[in-house]
Structures are given as C-alpha cells and as structure tokens.
C-alpha cells in the first residue's frame, strides 16, 4: 500500500460512509462529503494534507502516478 492509494481508500471510504449516513440517519451528514471535496480541492492547490503526513509518518512508501 502506498500513500497515494491509502489516500484514495480513506477519502473514498469516508465519502461512502457519509452518503450512507445521510440516507439512513440525517441529511446533514452530506456536510462531511462537502468538506472532503473542499479539502481535496485545497490540497490540490497547496500540496498540504495532514492525512498524507500521517501516512508518511506511519512509513508508507510514496509512488508517483498510477500504473
């Protein structure tokens, strides 16, 4: 598992969970989906993501691009 794939897994999982919670519990869970999207846009411009830093501290290797 690389940092890039771990980020995709984490964000994708959180989006699925928030949508399921919005459908079954309360529509306000969609705010989490919006915040995740906003953070992805912000991270694409600044290059700063706390989750990436956490995964790097955990020792996950980084591999640029997809193959």
Biopython code that builds the backbone (N, CA, C, O; Angstrom):
import numpy as np
from Bio.PDB.StructureBuilder import StructureBuilder

atoms = [
    (1, "UNK", "N", (0.849, -1.173, 0.000)),
    (1, "UNK", "CA", (0.000, 0.000, 0.000)),
    (1, "UNK", "C", (0.896, 1.238, 0.000)),
    (1, "UNK", "O", (1.810, 1.355, 0.817)),
    (2, "UNK", "N", (0.627, 2.148, -0.913)),
    (2, "UNK", "CA", (1.378, 3.393, -0.976)),
    (2, "UNK", "C", (0.538, 4.533, -0.391)),
    (2, "UNK", "O", (-0.662, 4.381, -0.164)),
    (3, "UNK", "N", (1.182, 5.663, -0.156)),
    (3, "UNK", "CA", (0.486, 6.830, 0.386)),
    (3, "UNK", "C", (-0.655, 7.232, -0.537)),
    (3, "UNK", "O", (-1.752, 7.533, -0.068)),
    (4, "UNK", "N", (-0.412, 7.240, -1.832)),
    (4, "UNK", "CA", (-1.426, 7.674, -2.787)),
    (4, "UNK", "C", (-2.661, 6.767, -2.755)),
    (4, "UNK", "O", (-3.795, 7.245, -2.773)),
    (5, "UNK", "N", (-2.425, 5.474, -2.709)),
    (5, "UNK", "CA", (-3.564, 4.545, -2.666)),
    (5, "UNK", "C", (-4.279, 4.596, -1.314)),
    (5, "UNK", "O", (-5.497, 4.432, -1.253)),
    (6, "UNK", "N", (-3.536, 4.820, -0.239)),
    (6, "UNK", "CA", (-4.147, 4.942, 1.083)),
    (6, "UNK", "C", (-5.049, 6.169, 1.149)),
    (6, "UNK", "O", (-6.111, 6.124, 1.768)),
    (7, "UNK", "N", (-4.635, 7.266, 0.516)),
    (7, "UNK", "CA", (-5.470, 8.474, 0.475)),
    (7, "UNK", "C", (-6.759, 8.196, -0.291)),
    (7, "UNK", "O", (-7.843, 8.563, 0.162)),
    (8, "UNK", "N", (-6.645, 7.549, -1.447)),
    (8, "UNK", "CA", (-7.838, 7.221, -2.229)),
    (8, "UNK", "C", (-8.792, 6.337, -1.420)),
    (8, "UNK", "O", (-10.003, 6.556, -1.425)),
    (9, "UNK", "N", (-8.245, 5.349, -0.735)),
    (9, "UNK", "CA", (-9.061, 4.458, 0.080)),
    (9, "UNK", "C", (-9.734, 5.206, 1.228)),
    (9, "UNK", "O", (-10.921, 5.005, 1.485)),
    (10, "UNK", "N", (-8.993, 6.058, 1.913)),
    (10, "UNK", "CA", (-9.523, 6.795, 3.058)),
    (10, "UNK", "C", (-10.628, 7.758, 2.641)),
    (10, "UNK", "O", (-11.717, 7.740, 3.214)),
    (11, "UNK", "N", (-10.355, 8.589, 1.655)),
    (11, "UNK", "CA", (-11.346, 9.581, 1.228)),
    (11, "UNK", "C", (-12.557, 8.899, 0.594)),
    (11, "UNK", "O", (-13.694, 9.285, 0.865)),
    (12, "UNK", "N", (-12.328, 7.906, -0.233)),
    (12, "UNK", "CA", (-13.446, 7.174, -0.834)),
    (12, "UNK", "C", (-14.324, 6.507, 0.202)),
    (12, "UNK", "O", (-15.550, 6.545, 0.100)),
    (13, "UNK", "N", (-13.707, 5.898, 1.195)),
    (13, "UNK", "CA", (-14.468, 5.258, 2.265)),
    (13, "UNK", "C", (-15.269, 6.258, 3.077)),
    (13, "UNK", "O", (-16.427, 6.009, 3.412)),
    (14, "UNK", "N", (-14.652, 7.395, 3.395)),
    (14, "UNK", "CA", (-15.368, 8.425, 4.159)),
    (14, "UNK", "C", (-16.539, 9.001, 3.374)),
    (14, "UNK", "O", (-17.583, 9.295, 3.957)),
    (15, "UNK", "N", (-16.385, 9.167, 2.073)),
    (15, "UNK", "CA", (-17.485, 9.677, 1.247)),
    (15, "UNK", "C", (-18.635, 8.680, 1.218)),
    (15, "UNK", "O", (-19.794, 9.070, 1.361)),
    (16, "UNK", "N", (-18.333, 7.407, 1.036)),
    (16, "UNK", "CA", (-19.381, 6.382, 1.024)),
    (16, "UNK", "C", (-20.106, 6.339, 2.372)),
    (16, "UNK", "O", (-21.335, 6.273, 2.415)),
    (17, "UNK", "N", (-19.351, 6.376, 3.461)),
    (17, "UNK", "CA", (-19.959, 6.352, 4.803)),
    (17, "UNK", "C", (-20.843, 7.572, 5.019)),
    (17, "UNK", "O", (-21.952, 7.446, 5.537)),
    (18, "UNK", "N", (-20.363, 8.759, 4.625)),
    (18, "UNK", "CA", (-21.161, 9.962, 4.858)),
    (18, "UNK", "C", (-22.443, 9.959, 4.025)),
    (18, "UNK", "O", (-23.481, 10.419, 4.502)),
    (19, "UNK", "N", (-22.394, 9.456, 2.803)),
    (19, "UNK", "CA", (-23.602, 9.378, 1.983)),
    (19, "UNK", "C", (-24.578, 8.368, 2.583)),
    (19, "UNK", "O", (-25.780, 8.628, 2.642)),
    (20, "UNK", "N", (-24.074, 7.228, 3.024)),
    (20, "UNK", "CA", (-24.958, 6.236, 3.654)),
    (20, "UNK", "C", (-25.590, 6.786, 4.933)),
    (20, "UNK", "O", (-26.769, 6.549, 5.197)),
    (21, "UNK", "N", (-24.806, 7.520, 5.725)),
    (21, "UNK", "CA", (-25.354, 8.131, 6.929)),
    (21, "UNK", "C", (-26.391, 9.207, 6.585)),
    (21, "UNK", "O", (-27.382, 9.362, 7.299)),
    (22, "UNK", "N", (-26.170, 9.941, 5.509)),
    (22, "UNK", "CA", (-27.139, 10.955, 5.088)),
    (22, "UNK", "C", (-28.457, 10.319, 4.663)),
    (22, "UNK", "O", (-29.526, 10.871, 4.923)),
    (23, "UNK", "N", (-28.384, 9.163, 4.011)),
    (23, "UNK", "CA", (-29.593, 8.487, 3.547)),
    (23, "UNK", "C", (-30.340, 7.835, 4.710)),
    (23, "UNK", "O", (-31.570, 7.855, 4.748)),
    (24, "UNK", "N", (-29.604, 7.262, 5.649)),
    (24, "UNK", "CA", (-30.251, 6.478, 6.703)),
    (24, "UNK", "C", (-30.465, 7.228, 8.010)),
    (24, "UNK", "O", (-31.407, 6.912, 8.736)),
    (25, "UNK", "N", (-29.622, 8.216, 8.341)),
    (25, "UNK", "CA", (-29.696, 8.863, 9.646)),
    (25, "UNK", "C", (-30.188, 10.298, 9.532)),
    (25, "UNK", "O", (-31.257, 10.644, 10.034)),
    (26, "UNK", "N", (-29.385, 11.137, 8.859)),
    (26, "UNK", "CA", (-29.705, 12.559, 8.804)),
    (26, "UNK", "C", (-29.019, 13.173, 7.591)),
    (26, "UNK", "O", (-27.848, 12.900, 7.329)),
    (27, "UNK", "N", (-29.752, 14.002, 6.852)),
    (27, "UNK", "CA", (-29.231, 14.626, 5.634)),
    (27, "UNK", "C", (-28.022, 15.510, 5.908)),
    (27, "UNK", "O", (-27.241, 15.775, 4.994)),
    (28, "UNK", "N", (-27.851, 15.971, 7.138)),
    (28, "UNK", "CA", (-26.728, 16.846, 7.476)),
    (28, "UNK", "C", (-25.374, 16.151, 7.356)),
    (28, "UNK", "O", (-24.347, 16.829, 7.355)),
    (29, "UNK", "N", (-25.338, 14.822, 7.254)),
    (29, "UNK", "CA", (-24.076, 14.116, 7.042)),
    (29, "UNK", "C", (-23.457, 14.456, 5.695)),
    (29, "UNK", "O", (-22.272, 14.205, 5.476)),
    (30, "UNK", "N", (-24.252, 15.028, 4.784)),
    (30, "UNK", "CA", (-23.688, 15.430, 3.493)),
    (30, "UNK", "C", (-22.695, 16.576, 3.644)),
    (30, "UNK", "O", (-21.892, 16.810, 2.741)),
    (31, "UNK", "N", (-22.730, 17.295, 4.763)),
    (31, "UNK", "CA", (-21.716, 18.318, 5.022)),
    (31, "UNK", "C", (-20.320, 17.693, 5.050)),
    (31, "UNK", "O", (-19.354, 18.309, 4.599)),
    (32, "UNK", "N", (-20.215, 16.475, 5.577)),
    (32, "UNK", "CA", (-18.916, 15.791, 5.599)),
    (32, "UNK", "C", (-18.427, 15.539, 4.179)),
    (32, "UNK", "O", (-17.246, 15.723, 3.884)),
    (33, "UNK", "N", (-19.331, 15.117, 3.299)),
    (33, "UNK", "CA", (-18.959, 14.897, 1.903)),
    (33, "UNK", "C", (-18.458, 16.190, 1.269)),
    (33, "UNK", "O", (-17.457, 16.190, 0.553)),
    (34, "UNK", "N", (-19.161, 17.294, 1.538)),
    (34, "UNK", "CA", (-18.747, 18.592, 1.011)),
    (34, "UNK", "C", (-17.396, 19.031, 1.543)),
    (34, "UNK", "O", (-16.572, 19.557, 0.795)),
    (35, "UNK", "N", (-17.167, 18.819, 2.828)),
    (35, "UNK", "CA", (-15.886, 19.183, 3.424)),
    (35, "UNK", "C", (-14.738, 18.364, 2.841)),
    (35, "UNK", "O", (-13.649, 18.888, 2.608)),
    (36, "UNK", "N", (-14.987, 17.087, 2.608)),
    (36, "UNK", "CA", (-13.954, 16.246, 1.988)),
    (36, "UNK", "C", (-13.630, 16.735, 0.585)),
    (36, "UNK", "O", (-12.461, 16.793, 0.205)),
    (37, "UNK", "N", (-14.645, 17.084, -0.182)),
    (37, "UNK", "CA", (-14.420, 17.609, -1.522)),
    (37, "UNK", "C", (-13.646, 18.923, -1.492)),
    (37, "UNK", "O", (-12.725, 19.129, -2.282)),
    (38, "UNK", "N", (-14.029, 19.809, -0.574)),
    (38, "UNK", "CA", (-13.328, 21.093, -0.448)),
    (38, "UNK", "C", (-11.871, 20.877, -0.050)),
    (38, "UNK", "O", (-10.978, 21.570, -0.540)),
    (39, "UNK", "N", (-11.637, 19.921, 0.833)),
    (39, "UNK", "CA", (-10.262, 19.650, 1.247)),
    (39, "UNK", "C", (-9.438, 19.094, 0.084)),
    (39, "UNK", "O", (-8.265, 19.439, -0.059)),
    (40, "UNK", "N", (-10.034, 18.245, -0.741)),
    (40, "UNK", "CA", (-9.310, 17.724, -1.899)),
    (40, "UNK", "C", (-8.920, 18.845, -2.854)),
    (40, "UNK", "O", (-7.812, 18.848, -3.392)),
    (41, "UNK", "N", (-9.834, 19.806, -3.069)),
    (41, "UNK", "CA", (-9.518, 20.941, -3.927)),
    (41, "UNK", "C", (-8.400, 21.772, -3.307)),
    (41, "UNK", "O", (-7.450, 22.154, -3.990)),
    (42, "UNK", "N", (-8.518, 22.051, -2.004)),
    (42, "UNK", "CA", (-7.491, 22.832, -1.300)),
    (42, "UNK", "C", (-6.141, 22.132, -1.370)),
    (42, "UNK", "O", (-5.125, 22.778, -1.628)),
    (43, "UNK", "N", (-6.114, 20.826, -1.145)),
    (43, "UNK", "CA", (-4.855, 20.080, -1.160)),
    (43, "UNK", "C", (-4.233, 20.051, -2.552)),
    (43, "UNK", "O", (-3.010, 20.004, -2.684)),
    (44, "UNK", "N", (-5.062, 20.080, -3.586)),
    (44, "UNK", "CA", (-4.512, 20.075, -4.942)),
    (44, "UNK", "C", (-3.774, 21.376, -5.246)),
    (44, "UNK", "O", (-2.821, 21.379, -6.026)),
    (45, "UNK", "N", (-4.207, 22.483, -4.638)),
    (45, "UNK", "CA", (-3.536, 23.770, -4.865)),
    (45, "UNK", "C", (-2.340, 23.971, -3.952)),
    (45, "UNK", "O", (-1.310, 24.485, -4.388)),
    (46, "UNK", "N", (-2.460, 23.573, -2.690)),
    (46, "UNK", "CA", (-1.403, 23.863, -1.721)),
    (46, "UNK", "C", (-0.408, 22.725, -1.560)),
    (46, "UNK", "O", (0.737, 22.956, -1.170)),
    (47, "UNK", "N", (-0.831, 21.493, -1.856)),
    (47, "UNK", "CA", (0.035, 20.344, -1.658)),
    (47, "UNK", "C", (0.134, 19.913, -0.206)),
    (47, "UNK", "O", (0.929, 19.032, 0.122)),
    (48, "UNK", "N", (-0.670, 20.528, 0.681)),
    (48, "UNK", "CA", (-0.613, 20.180, 2.097)),
    (48, "UNK", "C", (-1.845, 19.362, 2.495)),
    (48, "UNK", "O", (-2.982, 19.789, 2.295)),
    (49, "UNK", "N", (-1.599, 18.196, 3.052)),
    (49, "UNK", "CA", (-2.681, 17.338, 3.516)),
    (49, "UNK", "C", (-2.213, 16.633, 4.789)),
    (49, "UNK", "O", (-1.241, 15.878, 4.756)),
    (50, "UNK", "N", (-2.896, 16.873, 5.906)),
    (50, "UNK", "CA", (-2.483, 16.246, 7.159)),
    (50, "UNK", "C", (-2.530, 14.716, 7.114)),
    (50, "UNK", "O", (-1.728, 14.049, 7.767)),
    (51, "UNK", "N", (-3.457, 14.170, 6.353)),
    (51, "UNK", "CA", (-3.562, 12.705, 6.276)),
    (51, "UNK", "C", (-2.346, 12.124, 5.555)),
    (51, "UNK", "O", (-1.864, 11.053, 5.924)),
    (52, "UNK", "N", (-1.850, 12.814, 4.535)),
    (52, "UNK", "CA", (-0.648, 12.363, 3.834)),
    (52, "UNK", "C", (0.537, 12.360, 4.797)),
    (52, "UNK", "O", (1.328, 11.417, 4.821)),
    (53, "UNK", "N", (0.650, 13.429, 5.592)),
    (53, "UNK", "CA", (1.745, 13.490, 6.560)),
    (53, "UNK", "C", (1.654, 12.331, 7.556)),
    (53, "UNK", "O", (2.673, 11.757, 7.942)),
    (54, "UNK", "N", (0.428, 11.992, 7.971)),
    (54, "UNK", "CA", (0.235, 10.897, 8.911)),
    (54, "UNK", "C", (0.652, 9.556, 8.282)),
    (54, "UNK", "O", (1.331, 8.749, 8.918)),
    (55, "UNK", "N", (0.241, 9.333, 7.035)),
    (55, "UNK", "CA", (0.604, 8.083, 6.365)),
    (55, "UNK", "C", (2.116, 7.973, 6.153)),
    (55, "UNK", "O", (2.685, 6.886, 6.250)),
    (56, "UNK", "N", (2.764, 9.112, 5.863)),
    (56, "UNK", "CA", (4.223, 9.085, 5.695)),
    (56, "UNK", "C", (4.916, 8.768, 7.020)),
    (56, "UNK", "O", (5.907, 8.038, 7.044)),
    (57, "UNK", "N", (4.393, 9.321, 8.128)),
    (57, "UNK", "CA", (4.965, 9.005, 9.448)),
    (57, "UNK", "C", (4.782, 7.534, 9.802)),
    (57, "UNK", "O", (5.585, 6.954, 10.532)),
    (58, "UNK", "N", (3.698, 6.931, 9.268)),
    (58, "UNK", "CA", (3.452, 5.510, 9.511)),
    (58, "UNK", "C", (4.389, 4.631, 8.688)),
    (58, "UNK", "O", (4.445, 3.418, 8.889)),
    (59, "UNK", "N", (5.129, 5.248, 7.755)),
    (59, "UNK", "CA", (6.116, 4.501, 6.989)),
    (59, "UNK", "C", (5.638, 3.995, 5.643)),
    (59, "UNK", "O", (6.317, 3.177, 5.022)),
    (60, "UNK", "N", (4.474, 4.464, 5.167)),
    (60, "UNK", "CA", (4.015, 4.022, 3.857)),
    (60, "UNK", "C", (4.896, 4.644, 2.779)),
    (60, "UNK", "O", (5.235, 5.825, 2.858)),
    (61, "UNK", "N", (5.264, 3.864, 1.781)),
    (61, "UNK", "CA", (6.084, 4.421, 0.699)),
    (61, "UNK", "C", (5.244, 5.285, -0.228)),
    (61, "UNK", "O", (4.027, 5.123, -0.312)),
    (62, "UNK", "N", (5.902, 6.201, -0.918)),
    (62, "UNK", "CA", (5.226, 7.064, -1.878)),
    (62, "UNK", "C", (5.638, 6.642, -3.281)),
    (62, "UNK", "O", (6.816, 6.401, -3.545)),
    (63, "UNK", "N", (4.663, 6.553, -4.177)),
    (63, "UNK", "CA", (4.943, 6.173, -5.559)),
    (63, "UNK", "C", (4.152, 7.105, -6.456)),
    (63, "UNK", "O", (2.923, 7.043, -6.475)),
    (64, "UNK", "N", (4.836, 7.977, -7.208)),
    (64, "UNK", "CA", (4.127, 8.955, -8.029)),
    (64, "UNK", "C", (3.377, 8.300, -9.190)),
    (64, "UNK", "O", (3.866, 7.360, -9.816)),
    (65, "UNK", "N", (2.198, 8.813, -9.454)),
    (65, "UNK", "CA", (1.424, 8.368, -10.604)),
    (65, "UNK", "C", (0.774, 7.013, -10.402)),
    (65, "UNK", "O", (0.970, 6.345, -9.387)),
    (66, "UNK", "N", (0.003, 6.635, -11.394)),
    (66, "UNK", "CA", (-0.681, 5.336, -11.375)),
    (66, "UNK", "C", (-0.136, 4.474, -12.486)),
    (66, "UNK", "O", (0.223, 4.963, -13.557)),
    (67, "UNK", "N", (-0.080, 3.187, -12.218)),
    (67, "UNK", "CA", (0.377, 2.252, -13.249)),
    (67, "UNK", "C", (-0.624, 1.161, -13.444)),
    (67, "UNK", "O", (-0.418, 0.274, -14.272)),
]
sb = StructureBuilder()
sb.init_structure("model")
sb.init_model(0)
sb.init_chain("A")
sb.init_seg("    ")
for serial, (resi, resn, name, xyz) in enumerate(atoms, 1):
    if name == "N":
        sb.init_residue(resn, " ", resi, " ")
    sb.init_atom(name, np.array(xyz, "f"), 0.0, 1.0, " ", f" {name:<3s}", serial, name[0])
structure = sb.get_structure()
